[in-house]
Amino acid sequence: MTAQLPNLELIEATHRFPCSFTFKVIGDSRSGFTEDALNLIAAALTEDRALSHTSRNSATGIHTAITISVHLKNADEVHAVYAELLKLTGLRALF
């Protein structure tokens, strides 16, 4: 998947940090996809954070959609998380 990191100025203009930030991740249904996404987020942050998430498979079972919320301190942390999630094997969409 080819994607760009979101614009830092736009993130700062639309969010008041620190805040809870939600990431939507869609990828291939495979064993470990959700765990890999959560581990990549943890790796992007300099300290442990509580991650809240839900996941569901598509009706066909081909894809998994994950919604992940995490408390972030600033837009740079948002960038760091996006950069890590772009490394996710089987990633199809990231919001």
N, C-alpha and C positions, 0 to 999 in steps of 0.2 A: 504494500500500500504506500503510495506517495502522498505525503501530507506535509503541511507547514505548521509550525507552532503558531498559536494564536498571538495576536498583537498585544504587547504588554500594556500600551497606553489604553487600549480598549478595555482590557481586563480591569485596569485600575479605575477607569471611568465608570464601569458598570457594577463594581463590587466595593464594599467597604470592608477592608481587612482590619483585623483578623475576622474570618467568617467561615461558615461551612460551605464547601465547594463541591458540586456534584459533577461526576464524570460519567458519561454513557459510553460503554464499550461493547461493540458487536464483533463477534468472530466465529470461527469454525467451532462446532460442537466437538469437543474432544476432552478426554479425561485431563484434568489439571488446568484447563483454560482459566477458570475463575481464580484458582489459587495462584497461577502465574501472574495474573493482572494485579492481585493484591500484593504479591511479593515485589513486583516492580514499583508499585506506589511506595511501599515501605522503604525500598532501596533509594528512592528519590529524595526522601526526607531525612534531615539530619538527626531527628529524634523520633522515638516511638509515638505514634498517634493512633487513636481509636479509629478504625475504619468500619463504617456501616455499609452493608451492601445487600442487594437482592439480585437474583439471577433467574432467568427462565429460558427454556429452549423454544425455538420457533415451532410452529405447527408441524412442519416437515421434519424437525429434528436435525436440520443441517446446521443451524446457527444457534449461538447462545448470546443473549443480551444481558449485560450486567450494568447495574446502576450502583455507583460507589460514591459515598459522601465522606469527606474528611475535612477536619478543621485546619485551614491553612492561614499562615501569618501574612503572606504578601503575594503579589503577582509573580515574583520570581519562583516561588514554590509551585505555583500553577504551571509555569513553564517547565520546571524540572520534572513534574509528574507527567505532563504530556510527552516530554522527550523520552522518558522511560517507557511509557505505554506504547509509543510508536515502534518499540522493539519487540512487541508481543507477537509471537508466532501465531499465524492464522487470523490476525486482525483484519477486519473488513471495514469498520467505521469507528470513529472516535469523535465524541462530541463533548 
